[in-house]
Amino acid sequence: MSDSAAVDKVDMEVDARGLNCPLPILKAKKALAGMQSGQLLRVLATDPGSVRDFQAFARQTGNELVEQKQETHSIAHVMRRR
């Protein structure tokens, strides 16, 4: 997780704020399915467990977790489609 400029260049954003596990992951999975390889997805979530969930999701699916960042009222997860 290193490309901090990635947040400015995302191809799609999903708002999963207010949703609890597993809904942020399911929304991310659906969005990634419609994206091309190499594109970036940014998911906004408020569930503190989403940090761990997105790490596990990246390992299981082969999609790269580019960045996880605490923002004012949410956590931003940026993934690169495999």
QUISULGI-V183493 format. One record per pair of residues at least 24 apart in sequence whose C-alpha atoms are under 6 Angstrom apart, sorted by the first residue. I is the first residue (numbers start at 1). J is the second residue. D is the distance in whole Angstrom. If there is no record, write none. Layout:
i;j;d
I;J;D
I;J;D
//
This chain:
i;j;d
1;66;4
1;67;5
10;40;5
10;41;6
11;39;6
11;40;5
12;41;5
13;41;6
13;42;5
13;43;6
14;43;5
15;43;6
15;44;5
16;44;6
16;45;5
17;44;6
17;45;4
17;46;5
18;46;6
20;47;6
37;81;5
37;82;5
38;80;6
38;81;5
39;80;6
39;81;5
40;79;6
40;80;5
41;78;6
41;79;5
42;77;6
42;78;4
43;76;6
43;77;5
44;75;6
44;76;5
45;74;5
45;75;5
46;74;5
46;75;6
//
